[in-house]
Amino acid sequence: MKVLELLDDFQRKVEVTTNFPMTKKVLLERDEIESLISNVQAFLPDEMKHAKWIKEEREKILSEANTEAEEIVQEAKKKERLIIAEAQAQFETMVNESEIMREAEERAAELLNQARQEAAGIRMSSYQYSEDMLLDLQEVLDKKTREVNEDLRSLQEFLQS
């Protein structure tokens, strides 16, 4: 970041400049200081815009991830309902046939159980996928947040000195 480079350059100049005897005061040329301040003021708005952009992107990514996770959950629930309805329909068909009544009940129960297990598996997979996506997103956003915080902390340290 250009502002941090300018501040580092300024700090190096202060460090290499000799102190007045028996004080911590140093003598720097006014033109150099004014030039540095002018450069910092020129670059600071761009870096603030960049930090704002990072924040907006973070919010956009979170929103998209939440929307996608919700869509996955809704699709899993829809599949679950379809599987259960299909199993129940097969169960009712088998029950209506008197010759194979007992076999139909057993088979329908198996299908219903299998359908519930598959639906539960699909639902759990979608929840796991959503969690994995959100954890990955959180890691990326945490990294970006740390970078912005470090830049901000550096800027604040400069402004306080």
Residue frames as a rotation matrix with the C-alpha (Angstrom) as fourth column:
MET 1
0.585 0.811 0.000 0.00
0.811 -0.585 0.000 0.00
0.000 0.000 -1.000 0.00
LYS 2
0.081 -0.594 0.800 1.44
0.572 -0.630 -0.526 3.31
0.816 0.500 0.289 -1.10
VAL 3
0.653 0.207 0.729 0.54
-0.382 -0.741 0.552 5.19
0.654 -0.639 -0.405 2.11
LEU 4
0.948 -0.311 0.074 2.43
0.098 0.504 0.858 2.67
-0.304 -0.806 0.508 4.23
GLU 5
0.311 -0.869 0.386 5.45
0.932 0.198 -0.305 2.93
0.189 0.454 0.871 1.94
LEU 6
0.202 -0.183 0.962 5.43
0.133 -0.968 -0.212 6.72
0.970 0.171 -0.171 2.29
LEU 7
0.850 0.164 0.501 5.15
-0.450 -0.270 0.851 6.45
0.275 -0.949 -0.156 6.07
ASP 8
0.773 -0.635 0.018 8.02
0.569 0.704 0.425 3.93
-0.283 -0.318 0.905 6.18
ASP 9
0.132 -0.718 0.684 10.13
0.765 -0.365 -0.531 6.31
0.630 0.593 0.501 4.10
PHE 10
0.443 0.110 0.890 9.32
-0.297 -0.919 0.261 9.16
0.846 -0.380 -0.375 6.48
GLN 11
0.984 -0.068 0.166 10.23
-0.135 0.326 0.936 7.02
-0.118 -0.943 0.312 9.50
ARG 12
0.476 -0.865 0.160 13.57
0.879 0.465 -0.100 6.10
0.012 0.189 0.982 7.92
LYS 13
0.103 -0.422 0.901 14.33
0.346 -0.834 -0.430 9.78
0.932 0.356 0.060 7.34
VAL 14
0.713 0.206 0.670 13.54
-0.502 -0.517 0.694 10.58
0.489 -0.831 -0.265 10.98
GLU 15
0.943 -0.332 0.022 15.70
0.233 0.707 0.668 7.69
-0.237 -0.625 0.744 12.20
VAL 16
0.266 -0.905 0.332 18.77
0.948 0.183 -0.261 8.68
0.175 0.384 0.907 10.17
THR 17
0.355 -0.107 0.929 18.53
0.063 -0.988 -0.138 12.37
0.933 0.107 -0.344 11.04
THR 18
-0.545 -0.645 -0.536 20.73
0.603 0.143 -0.785 13.33
0.583 -0.751 0.311 13.98
ASN 19
0.509 0.725 -0.464 19.20
0.828 -0.264 0.495 14.74
0.237 -0.636 -0.735 17.14
PHE 20
0.427 -0.331 0.841 19.86
-0.314 -0.927 -0.206 18.15
0.848 -0.177 -0.500 18.58
PRO 21
-0.609 -0.736 -0.294 22.29
0.025 0.353 -0.935 17.78
0.793 -0.577 -0.197 21.44
MET 22
-0.992 0.116 -0.041 20.65
0.059 0.156 -0.986 16.56
-0.108 -0.981 -0.162 24.68
THR 23
-0.198 0.976 -0.095 17.15
-0.736 -0.212 -0.643 16.34
-0.647 -0.057 0.760 23.12
LYS 24
-0.333 0.190 0.923 15.16
0.458 0.889 -0.017 13.99
-0.824 0.417 -0.383 21.00
LYS 25
0.620 0.586 -0.521 14.35
-0.098 -0.602 -0.793 16.74
-0.778 0.543 -0.315 18.52
VAL 26
-0.271 -0.653 0.708 15.45
0.746 0.322 0.583 16.46
-0.608 0.686 0.400 14.91
LEU 27
-0.154 0.149 -0.977 15.60
-0.416 -0.907 -0.073 18.98
-0.896 0.395 0.202 12.10
LEU 28
-0.255 0.169 0.952 13.80
0.782 0.615 0.100 18.04
-0.569 0.770 -0.289 8.88
GLU 29
-0.992 -0.111 -0.063 13.32
0.048 -0.780 0.624 20.17
-0.118 0.616 0.779 5.82
ARG 30
-0.361 0.915 -0.180 9.87
-0.354 -0.313 -0.881 21.71
-0.863 -0.254 0.437 5.58
ASP 31
-0.120 0.297 -0.947 9.58
-0.993 -0.046 0.111 20.92
-0.011 0.954 0.301 1.85
GLU 32
-0.819 -0.236 -0.522 10.22
-0.284 0.959 0.012 17.19
0.498 0.159 -0.853 2.50
ILE 33
-0.849 0.529 -0.012 7.59
0.227 0.344 -0.911 17.03
-0.478 -0.776 -0.413 5.23
GLU 34
-0.169 0.817 -0.552 5.03
-0.600 -0.529 -0.600 18.96
-0.782 0.230 0.580 3.17
SER 35
-0.349 -0.031 -0.937 5.69
-0.886 0.337 0.319 16.73
0.305 0.941 -0.145 0.17
LEU 36
-0.966 -0.034 -0.257 5.24
0.045 0.954 -0.295 13.59
0.255 -0.296 -0.920 2.28
ILE 37
-0.596 0.796 -0.106 1.99
0.068 -0.082 -0.994 14.85
-0.800 -0.599 -0.005 3.81
SER 38
-0.118 0.532 -0.839 0.72
-0.885 -0.439 -0.154 15.82
-0.450 0.724 0.522 0.36
ASN 39
-0.600 -0.179 -0.780 1.52
-0.607 0.736 0.299 12.36
0.520 0.653 -0.550 -1.00
VAL 40
-0.955 0.288 -0.069 -0.16
0.259 0.701 -0.665 10.61
-0.143 -0.653 -0.744 1.94
GLN 41
-0.333 0.877 -0.346 -3.24
-0.267 -0.439 -0.858 12.76
-0.904 -0.193 0.381 1.47
ALA 42
-0.235 0.210 -0.949 -3.28
-0.971 -0.103 0.217 11.91
-0.052 0.972 0.228 -2.23
PHE 43
-0.662 -0.123 -0.739 -3.10
-0.353 0.922 0.163 8.15
0.661 0.368 -0.654 -1.73
LEU 44
-0.938 0.251 0.240 -5.18
-0.158 0.308 -0.938 7.78
-0.310 -0.918 -0.249 1.42
PRO 45
-0.071 0.984 -0.166 -8.63
-0.834 -0.150 -0.532 8.16
-0.548 0.100 0.831 -0.26
ASP 46
0.028 0.041 -0.999 -7.78
-0.812 0.583 0.001 5.41
0.582 0.811 0.050 -2.76
GLU 47
-0.821 -0.398 -0.410 -6.80
-0.107 0.811 -0.575 3.04
0.561 -0.428 -0.708 0.03
MET 48
-0.705 0.665 0.246 -9.95
-0.384 -0.067 -0.921 3.86
-0.596 -0.744 0.302 1.96
LYS 49
0.149 0.749 -0.646 -11.99
-0.984 0.048 -0.171 3.13
-0.097 0.661 0.744 -1.19
HIS 50
-0.344 -0.362 -0.866 -10.15
-0.503 0.850 -0.156 -0.20
0.793 0.382 -0.475 -1.47
ALA 51
-0.998 -0.003 0.065 -11.02
-0.059 0.453 -0.890 -1.08
-0.027 -0.892 -0.452 2.14
LYS 52
-0.282 0.958 -0.054 -14.66
-0.692 -0.242 -0.680 -0.14
-0.665 -0.154 0.731 1.49
TRP 53
0.084 0.262 -0.961 -14.68
-0.921 0.389 0.026 -2.28
0.381 0.883 0.274 -1.64
ILE 54
-0.777 -0.412 -0.476 -13.32
-0.204 0.880 -0.429 -5.25
0.596 -0.236 -0.768 0.33
LYS 55
-0.825 0.522 0.219 -16.09
-0.210 0.077 -0.975 -4.81
-0.525 -0.850 0.046 2.90
GLU 56
0.038 0.885 -0.465 -18.77
-0.901 -0.171 -0.399 -4.61
-0.432 0.434 0.791 0.20
GLU 57
-0.173 -0.182 -0.968 -17.38
-0.718 0.696 -0.003 -7.70
0.674 0.694 -0.251 -1.53
ARG 58
-0.981 -0.193 -0.009 -17.40
-0.123 0.659 -0.742 -9.56
0.149 -0.727 -0.671 1.78
GLU 59
-0.460 0.881 0.111 -21.06
-0.434 -0.114 -0.893 -8.71
-0.775 -0.459 0.435 2.31
LYS 60
0.156 0.488 -0.859 -21.90
-0.988 0.073 -0.138 -9.68
-0.004 0.870 0.493 -1.26
ILE 61
-0.529 -0.437 -0.728 -20.13
-0.471 0.864 -0.177 -13.04
0.706 0.249 -0.663 -0.95
LEU 62
-0.955 0.216 0.203 -21.83
-0.100 0.408 -0.907 -13.77
-0.278 -0.887 -0.368 2.37
SER 63
-0.127 0.969 -0.213 -25.22
-0.721 -0.238 -0.651 -12.94
-0.681 0.071 0.729 0.87
GLU 64
0.081 0.102 -0.991 -24.59
-0.915 0.403 -0.033 -15.14
0.396 0.909 0.126 -2.15
ALA 65
-0.819 -0.443 -0.364 -23.39
-0.263 0.854 -0.448 -18.01
0.510 -0.271 -0.817 0.04
ASN 66
-0.748 0.608 0.266 -26.45
-0.238 0.128 -0.963 -17.76
-0.619 -0.783 0.049 2.27
THR 67
0.133 0.809 -0.572 -28.73
-0.913 -0.125 -0.389 -17.71
-0.387 0.574 0.722 -0.76
GLU 68
-0.166 -0.274 -0.947 -27.03
-0.725 0.685 -0.071 -20.73
0.668 0.675 -0.313 -2.28
ALA 69
-0.981 -0.191 0.032 -27.13
-0.155 0.673 -0.724 -22.61
0.117 -0.715 -0.689 1.01
GLU 70
-0.394 0.910 0.126 -30.86
-0.497 -0.095 -0.863 -21.91
-0.773 -0.403 0.490 1.33
GLU 71
0.205 0.435 -0.877 -31.46
-0.977 0.149 -0.154 -23.10
0.063 0.888 0.455 -2.23
ILE 72
-0.595 -0.502 -0.628 -29.58
-0.456 0.854 -0.250 -26.33
0.662 0.138 -0.737 -1.51
VAL 73
-0.925 0.292 0.242 -31.61
-0.122 0.375 -0.919 -26.96
-0.359 -0.880 -0.311 1.64
GLN 74
-0.056 0.966 -0.254 -34.89
-0.739 -0.211 -0.639 -26.25
-0.671 0.152 0.726 -0.19
GLU 75
0.023 -0.009 -1.000 -33.92
-0.894 0.448 -0.024 -28.59
0.448 0.894 0.003 -3.03
ALA 76
-0.890 -0.381 -0.251 -33.07
-0.218 0.840 -0.497 -31.34
0.400 -0.388 -0.830 -0.53
LYS 77
-0.650 0.724 0.232 -36.43
-0.271 0.065 -0.961 -30.90
-0.711 -0.687 0.154 1.20
LYS 78
0.145 0.699 -0.700 -38.20
-0.949 -0.103 -0.299 -31.04
-0.281 0.708 0.648 -2.17
LYS 79
-0.332 -0.353 -0.875 -36.41
-0.635 0.769 -0.070 -34.26
0.698 0.532 -0.480 -3.09
GLU 80
-0.985 -0.010 0.172 -37.24
-0.149 0.554 -0.819 -35.68
-0.088 -0.832 -0.547 0.34
ARG 81
-0.243 0.970 0.009 -40.97
-0.581 -0.138 -0.802 -34.95
-0.776 -0.200 0.598 -0.19
LEU 82
0.189 0.283 -0.940 -40.92
-0.968 0.215 -0.130 -36.49
0.166 0.935 0.315 -3.66
ILE 83
-0.671 -0.513 -0.535 -39.16
-0.411 0.858 -0.308 -39.65
0.617 0.013 -0.787 -2.46
ILE 84
-0.887 0.385 0.254 -41.56
-0.124 0.331 -0.935 -40.06
-0.444 -0.862 -0.246 0.46
ALA 85
0.011 0.938 -0.346 -44.60
-0.789 -0.205 -0.580 -39.43
-0.615 0.279 0.738 -1.75
GLU 86
-0.039 -0.105 -0.994 -43.35
-0.859 0.512 -0.021 -41.97
0.511 0.852 -0.110 -4.26
ALA 87
-0.916 -0.338 -0.215 -42.75
-0.173 0.819 -0.547 -44.55
0.361 -0.464 -0.809 -1.55
GLN 88
-0.625 0.754 0.204 -46.19
-0.300 0.009 -0.954 -43.93
-0.721 -0.657 0.221 -0.05
ALA 89
0.143 0.669 -0.729 -47.82
-0.968 -0.057 -0.242 -44.28
-0.204 0.741 0.640 -3.47
GLN 90
-0.381 -0.355 -0.854 -46.06
-0.566 0.820 -0.089 -47.57
0.732 0.449 -0.513 -4.02
PHE 91
-0.986 0.031 0.161 -47.11
-0.126 0.483 -0.866 -48.67
-0.105 -0.875 -0.473 -0.56
GLU 92
-0.251 0.968 -0.027 -50.78
-0.615 -0.181 -0.767 -47.88
-0.747 -0.176 0.641 -1.23
THR 93
0.094 0.234 -0.968 -50.70
-0.955 0.294 -0.022 -49.69
0.280 0.927 0.251 -4.58
MET 94
-0.695 -0.451 -0.560 -49.29
-0.303 0.890 -0.340 -52.82
0.652 -0.067 -0.755 -2.98
VAL 95
-0.863 0.417 0.285 -51.80
-0.233 0.173 -0.957 -52.75
-0.448 -0.892 -0.052 -0.12
ASN 96
-0.030 0.924 -0.380 -54.71
-0.884 -0.202 -0.421 -52.61
-0.466 0.324 0.823 -2.58
GLU 97
-0.041 -0.028 -0.999 -53.65
-0.698 0.716 0.008 -55.88
0.715 0.697 -0.049 -4.19
SER 98
0.584 0.448 0.677 -55.09
-0.812 0.320 0.488 -58.49
0.001 -0.835 0.551 -1.85
GLU 99
0.911 -0.212 -0.353 -53.01
0.121 0.957 -0.263 -61.47
0.394 0.197 0.898 -3.05
ILE 100
0.024 -0.991 -0.133 -49.70
0.680 0.113 -0.724 -59.94
0.732 -0.073 0.677 -2.13
MET 101
0.781 0.440 0.444 -50.89
0.018 -0.725 0.689 -57.89
0.625 -0.530 -0.574 0.82
ARG 102
0.867 -0.461 -0.187 -48.26
0.277 0.133 0.952 -59.02
-0.414 -0.877 0.243 3.29
GLU 103
0.015 -0.905 0.424 -45.37
0.977 0.104 0.187 -58.74
-0.214 0.412 0.886 0.80
ALA 104
0.187 0.139 0.972 -46.59
0.572 -0.820 0.007 -55.33
0.798 0.555 -0.233 -0.25
GLU 105
0.972 0.196 0.133 -46.60
0.002 -0.567 0.823 -54.05
0.237 -0.800 -0.552 3.32
GLU 106
0.547 -0.832 -0.097 -43.07
0.550 0.269 0.791 -55.27
-0.631 -0.486 0.604 3.89
ARG 107
-0.133 -0.613 0.779 -41.77
0.988 -0.148 0.053 -53.86
0.083 0.776 0.625 0.62
ALA 108
0.470 0.398 0.788 -43.50
0.385 -0.896 0.223 -50.51
0.795 0.198 -0.574 1.12
ALA 109
0.981 -0.135 -0.142 -42.09
0.095 -0.306 0.947 -50.21
-0.171 -0.942 -0.287 4.60
GLU 110
0.185 -0.969 0.165 -38.62
0.804 0.245 0.542 -50.94
-0.566 0.032 0.824 3.28
LEU 111
-0.091 -0.168 0.982 -39.03
0.863 -0.505 -0.007 -48.36
0.497 0.847 0.191 0.52
LEU 112
0.793 0.445 0.415 -40.35
0.177 -0.821 0.542 -45.79
0.582 -0.356 -0.731 2.94
ASN 113
0.791 -0.568 -0.228 -37.46
0.275 -0.004 0.962 -46.40
-0.547 -0.823 0.153 5.31
GLN 114
-0.088 -0.841 0.533 -34.98
0.945 0.098 0.311 -46.30
-0.314 0.531 0.787 2.44
ALA 115
0.219 0.254 0.942 -36.56
0.661 -0.749 0.048 -43.09
0.718 0.612 -0.332 1.14
ARG 116
0.986 0.152 0.064 -36.31
0.050 -0.644 0.763 -41.47
0.157 -0.750 -0.643 4.55
GLN 117
0.458 -0.886 -0.071 -32.70
0.518 0.202 0.831 -42.56
-0.722 -0.417 0.551 4.88
GLU 118
-0.175 -0.497 0.850 -31.85
0.980 -0.174 0.100 -41.22
0.098 0.850 0.518 1.42
ALA 119
0.550 0.453 0.702 -33.68
0.396 -0.881 0.258 -37.98
0.735 0.136 -0.664 2.14
ALA 120
0.949 -0.250 -0.189 -31.87
0.102 -0.325 0.940 -37.62
-0.297 -0.912 -0.283 5.44
GLY 121
0.120 -0.959 0.257 -28.58
0.794 0.248 0.556 -38.32
-0.596 0.137 0.791 3.66
ILE 122
-0.017 -0.052 0.998 -29.30
0.848 -0.531 -0.013 -35.73
0.530 0.846 0.053 0.99
ARG 123
0.858 0.396 0.326 -30.33
0.162 -0.812 0.560 -33.20
0.487 -0.428 -0.761 3.62
MET 124
0.747 -0.628 -0.218 -27.19
0.270 -0.013 0.963 -33.84
-0.607 -0.778 0.160 5.68
SER 125
-0.077 -0.784 0.617 -24.99
0.967 0.092 0.237 -33.61
-0.243 0.614 0.751 2.58
SER 126
0.254 0.226 0.940 -26.52
0.593 -0.805 0.033 -30.27
0.764 0.549 -0.338 1.67
TYR 127
0.997 0.066 0.034 -26.06
0.010 -0.573 0.820 -28.97
0.073 -0.817 -0.572 5.22
GLN 128
0.419 -0.908 0.000 -22.43
0.571 0.264 0.777 -30.19
-0.706 -0.325 0.629 5.20
TYR 129
-0.084 -0.409 0.909 -21.81
0.970 -0.241 -0.018 -28.57
0.227 0.880 0.417 1.82
SER 130
0.644 0.399 0.653 -23.32
0.274 -0.917 0.291 -25.31
0.715 -0.008 -0.699 3.06
GLU 131
0.932 -0.328 -0.157 -21.22
0.094 -0.198 0.976 -25.43
-0.351 -0.924 -0.154 6.21
ASP 132
0.128 -0.935 0.332 -18.04
0.848 0.277 0.452 -26.14
-0.514 0.223 0.828 4.24
MET 133
0.071 -0.047 0.996 -18.76
0.793 -0.603 -0.085 -23.24
0.605 0.796 -0.006 1.89
LEU 134
0.855 0.324 0.404 -19.46
0.042 -0.821 0.569 -20.86
0.516 -0.470 -0.716 4.75
LEU 135
0.732 -0.663 -0.160 -16.33
0.328 0.137 0.935 -21.97
-0.597 -0.736 0.317 6.63
ASP 136
-0.092 -0.761 0.642 -14.20
0.989 0.003 0.146 -21.41
-0.113 0.649 0.753 3.50
LEU 137
0.289 0.298 0.910 -15.81
0.501 -0.857 0.122 -18.02
0.816 0.420 -0.397 3.02
GLN 138
0.995 0.083 -0.053 -15.28
0.085 -0.447 0.891 -17.16
0.051 -0.891 -0.452 6.67
GLU 139
0.344 -0.939 -0.029 -11.58
0.727 0.247 0.641 -18.03
-0.594 -0.241 0.767 6.34
VAL 140
-0.206 -0.390 0.898 -11.18
0.905 -0.424 0.024 -15.77
0.371 0.818 0.440 3.29
LEU 141
0.526 0.502 0.687 -13.10
0.241 -0.862 0.447 -12.94
0.816 -0.069 -0.574 4.92
ASP 142
0.905 -0.268 -0.330 -11.18
0.323 -0.071 0.944 -13.31
-0.277 -0.961 0.022 8.19
LYS 143
-0.042 -0.970 0.238 -7.92
0.944 0.040 0.327 -13.02
-0.327 0.239 0.914 6.24
LYS 144
-0.149 0.041 0.988 -9.15
0.656 -0.744 0.130 -9.91
0.740 0.667 0.084 4.40
THR 145
0.844 0.505 0.179 -10.44
0.175 -0.577 0.798 -8.42
0.506 -0.642 -0.575 7.65
ARG 146
0.591 -0.709 -0.385 -7.06
0.624 0.100 0.775 -9.01
-0.511 -0.698 0.501 9.32
GLU 147
-0.308 -0.721 0.621 -5.32
0.948 -0.290 0.134 -7.30
0.083 0.630 0.772 6.41
VAL 148
0.195 0.469 0.862 -7.63
0.360 -0.851 0.381 -4.30
0.912 0.236 -0.335 6.58
ASN 149
0.966 0.169 -0.196 -7.22
0.232 -0.232 0.945 -4.14
0.114 -0.958 -0.263 10.38
GLU 150
0.203 -0.967 -0.156 -3.43
0.872 0.106 0.478 -4.27
-0.446 -0.233 0.864 10.03
ASP 151
-0.362 -0.285 0.888 -3.51
0.762 -0.638 0.106 -1.46
0.536 0.715 0.448 7.48
LEU 152
0.552 0.660 0.509 -5.83
0.189 -0.694 0.695 0.56
0.812 -0.287 -0.507 9.66
ARG 153
0.838 -0.295 -0.459 -3.69
0.497 0.065 0.866 -0.05
-0.225 -0.953 0.201 12.76
SER 154
-0.186 -0.959 0.213 -0.59
0.969 -0.142 0.204 1.08
-0.166 0.244 0.955 10.86
LEU 155
-0.166 0.214 0.963 -2.34
0.492 -0.828 0.269 4.20
0.855 0.518 0.033 9.68
GLN 156
0.842 0.531 0.089 -3.58
0.165 -0.410 0.897 4.97
0.513 -0.741 -0.433 13.19
GLU 157
0.494 -0.748 -0.443 -0.09
0.777 0.152 0.611 4.46
-0.390 -0.646 0.657 14.60
PHE 158
-0.430 -0.641 0.636 1.25
0.859 -0.508 0.067 6.91
0.280 0.575 0.769 12.06
LEU 159
0.135 0.590 0.796 -1.45
0.264 -0.796 0.545 9.43
0.955 0.137 -0.263 12.80
GLN 160
0.934 0.222 -0.281 -0.78
0.307 -0.091 0.947 9.18
0.185 -0.971 -0.153 16.53
SER 161
0.215 -0.938 -0.272 2.94
0.914 0.095 0.394 9.68
-0.344 -0.334 0.878 16.15
